[in-house]
Amino acid sequence: MKPLKQLLVGAALILATGQSTAQIVVPSRGDTGWQTFQVTLANPFSGTVRIGVSNEGDTMADSHLLLDNFVNLGLANPGFETGDFTGWTLQGSGSVVTGASAYNGTPYTPTEGTYMARLFARGASTDWIDPLLPPGYDATDGAWLEFDVNIAAGTTVSFDWAFLAWDYVPYHDFAFLWSLETGNQTGELEILAYIDTPPVPVPVPEPGSLALVSLGLFGLAGAGMRKRKRH
């Protein structure tokens, strides 16, 4: 299978923003650190939003998604400070916590207030995502928070999230944002992060190094020319 990021670039325009966010490739049993999803709506949006985490290809190891600090979405409990999911619809497995740890033990605490949500990729079928994924990918089960919103054009909305991979390649567990605008039949999917082997960065020589390489090649070329002249 090709990388999920490569196949989904340009596939979704979330919340009528006119642009999609960068996806994060997470190594086996790695984590993203806290991230902030923030967009300014180019058009008004009225509809349903789901934010969650899914297993891919198996159900043996459940990755996690942390969520906190929802801004300008009109939610009654945007930071889970009631200590529970009051005002939210939870599908699948999740809890409201004061702290969490990644697979390698990296600690996470809320980005604001005392509480945050922690979702586990189990408990609810995510087969409904499959038609929005590239061929060869299989969303199996997961969990998500669902809510209805009415947002005016020009509004900047945001939330904090962190994806904790508890699975490994070739199982591409992923965190997602899905939206369904009122009147539409098919929702739009944004992959926030997924498990895969990160690409190996290609080192870019420093300007000084490039100059030395050029001089070295020039010297070699000159030596070859001199050698040919002696014959």
Secondary structure, DSSP 8 states (H G I E B T S, - for coil): ---HHHHHTTS--GGG-SS----EEE-TT-B---EEEEEE-SS-EEEEEEEEEEEES-SSS--EEEEEEEESS--SSTT-TTSS-TT-EEESEEEEES-EE-TT--EE--SSSS-EEEEES-SEE-GGGGGGS-TT--EEEEEEEEEEEEE-TT-EEEEEEEEE--S-TT---EEEEEEEETT-SS-EEEEEEEE-----------HHHHHHHHHHHHHHHHHHHHHHHH-
